[in-house]
Amino acid sequence: MKKYYPLLAFLLVIAIASLYGLDHYRELRERQREQTALLLARCVNQGILSLFKLQANDWRARPDFYREQEEKLEAAVAQLPQQLLEGSPFAEWQAAVEICGKLTRHSNLQHRTIFRPLGEFASREIFAPTALKDRRAQGQRRRVIGKLQVSAQAAERYLEDLRADIRNQVNSGGLSPESREKVRSEIDAQVLDYYRRGNFSPRQVNAHLERVARYYQLLADNPRGYTLRGGSLYFYDKNLRREIDDLNSAILQGEAEFYANWQQILQHQQVRI
């Protein structure tokens, strides 16, 4: 029997070492999952912070602000991997970096869809009195108003579409089931639980756009009913002037509310302590 003692001792050592190695592996995998989840949570948060800057912008003063924010978001996200990685890169980390890149590209596309037409609308070049009878400007006005109506839909769905994109990218990004669950939990707890849909009203936005479209369509349909004198419209047709004046008054009254809507796409749900 004694001759088996060394073998039993050896097997015991192997068993202990295996258990230790298994525990070490589990701890390592858990740390890696934590790093992966933190990276993607920070990535999502950067996109939302970019949206807040965009919705706070004065589009009449800075109609191309979305371009600047695209570059800043890409730069901020590019720094995250080196800021957050502890140790050497691992497979799921690389997958998370790719997921983050896709989320960022989609965020910039979403922001561009919402705000680029708003900047074009606010710049007013195609809405200037001198462009009223310009056929090219007429077509551009119709396209901008049409794109803004699409933008209003995207603004209303912003948080819903963001959640769907996160879910799709995380589920198809090559992460393990445990890592996917960790990532979703971290994004909710650290980011999405702090935000909710704002008071953006597509009804108010579309009502304003319909008035603007009607205003310019009336002028386009009645090119002989008015002329431009000293930078102001002079109407030969009194009925046309009355209708235009009523529309212009409604447009001016609704303008502040129209732009205020684009500042209410997303709101803070609560304040972090």
Secondary structure, DSSP 8 states (H G I E B T S, - for coil): -GGGHHHHHHHHHHHHHHHHHHHHHHHHHHHHHHHHHHHHHHHHHHHHHHHHHHHTS-TTT-TTHHHHHHHHHHHHHHHHHHHH--SS--HHHHHHHHHHHHHHHHHHHHHHHHHHHHHHHHH-GGGSGGGTT-HHHHHHHHHHHHHHHHHHHHHHTHHHHHHHHHHHHHHTTT--HHHHHHHHHHHHHHTGGGEEE----HHHHHHHHHHHHHHHHHHHH-TTSEEEETTEEEES-HHHHHHHHHHHHHHHHHHHHHHHHTT-SEEE-S---
